Amino acid sequence: MGKSYIVGIDIGGTNFRIGAVDKEWNTHYFRKVPVGEVFCQEDTLGALTDFLRKYIGQLDGTVEAMAMGLPATLNRERTVLLQAPNIPNMENLPIAAALTESFHIPVYLEKDVSMALYYDKRKYHIPDCEVLVGCYFGTGIGNAIMINGRILAGRNGTAGELGHIPVDGSSLPCGCGNVGCMENLAGGKYLAGLRLERYQDTYIGDIFTVHGSEDELLLFVDRIAMAVATEINILNPDYILIGGGVPAMKDFPQSYLDERIHFHVRKPYPEQELRVIYTQDEENKCVIGAAFYAAERRRD
Ligand SMILES: [Zn+2]
């Protein structure tokens, strides 16, 4: 019997990552290219189809399914992308159906952070439970909520938009079209802006090493804690996974974040029994996570 793969795809704001994941969950033919290199024409779906056809053509085995993580809101059925500030010309297209028709295999879509949660759940041996949440702090805030083993979609598909809780007193514009959303104050974008404004001499990767004890950065970490605590206070999760590029930065004050999460969470419960797990930021997390996701969907 020849080799067979699930192709996992992770479309980020900057990079497009793809890999062929085998039955033992090892990644082969991993590629990372700038998003613009894949979506280099107005017909985004056509460009994506061409790219995938070339990619699949070079594999030494068959492809059983594809799954794609997107930095976007998706419809409840996970077939159409509703809004993606960072991917041009993809909104309201029947992506899953078009790719299924082109490749004659099941094609699944989910939010990129849902794929990260699938990966982390397995990697950190999280048992099946009622409520599992993932809060990922990168350029923005990614959030995935798993209820009894299923990603919570919500009526319109937009559940788990933790980054867009409103913050009093902020008038910063957000990619979603609103103003004053949390992710503009507790995501990497804010950090980059703060550096330009106050710490131009510091390389962004050293910002916590050099300035981590200053009020501005402590407030930034406190806002991350507020976002996480908001989720905890509403859902009382069995486990809370925290990850993304920001907590993975050099000298990020994880113990201070922990302290502030405990400060903001309701007492005595859930505060006394919080199970917070800090996850590593990994290059192919969402690619393998997408394969886990596709395997589960196929079993259904
Ligand atoms: Zn927003």
Boltz pocket constraint, residues with backbone or C-beta under 6 A from the ligand:
constraints:
  - pocket:
      binder: B
      contacts: [[A, 163], [A, 164], [A, 174], [A, 175], [A, 176], [A, 177], [A, 178], [A, 181]]
      max_distance: 6.0
